[in-house]
Amino acid sequence: RQPQSIVEAFIRDYFEWNAEAAQSDDRFAESRAGAPDRHEQIHREYRELLHRYCAEDVGPGKIAWGGESIFDPVHSRIVAEVHIGDRALVVVGRPVAAGSGQFSTYDFEFFRDDDRWWLIDIAVVDGFDRLSMLKRRRARAH
């Protein structure tokens, strides 16, 4: 699959994961007895989601869920895709609020290894700041 279709699939999976995590949090809102176990399960499910898309040396950064998902298959739009050799960047825009004209921008960075594209970073871009949402466990030689 190409990076654009991988991003589209990731956004759908992330949206579903976030909805399920938020819903399960709501079920534990009154009784927190099972909340720590459920939070560990949510983290495990997120790591499993990343494992389907990411290189083996990439893992989650800080994890947050609930409320409005940062990725939404209805409102998130791929606005650019650039390929340079075995690297690719897919830029996704998402409206901050309906009708505001403001967008959050996310960079999905990929590399190709043995004809497979691997996600190696997702970063939120705000002006000149770029905040990575994933972390590399070790450096990869390219």
Secondary structure, 3 states (H helix, E strand, C coil): CCHHHHHHHHHHHHHHHHHHHHHHHHHCCCCHHHHHHHHHHHHHHHHHHHHHHECCCEEECCCCCCCCCCCCCCCCEEEEEEEECCEEEEEEEEECCCCCCCEEEEEEEEEEECCEEEEEEEEEEECCEEEECEEECCCCCC
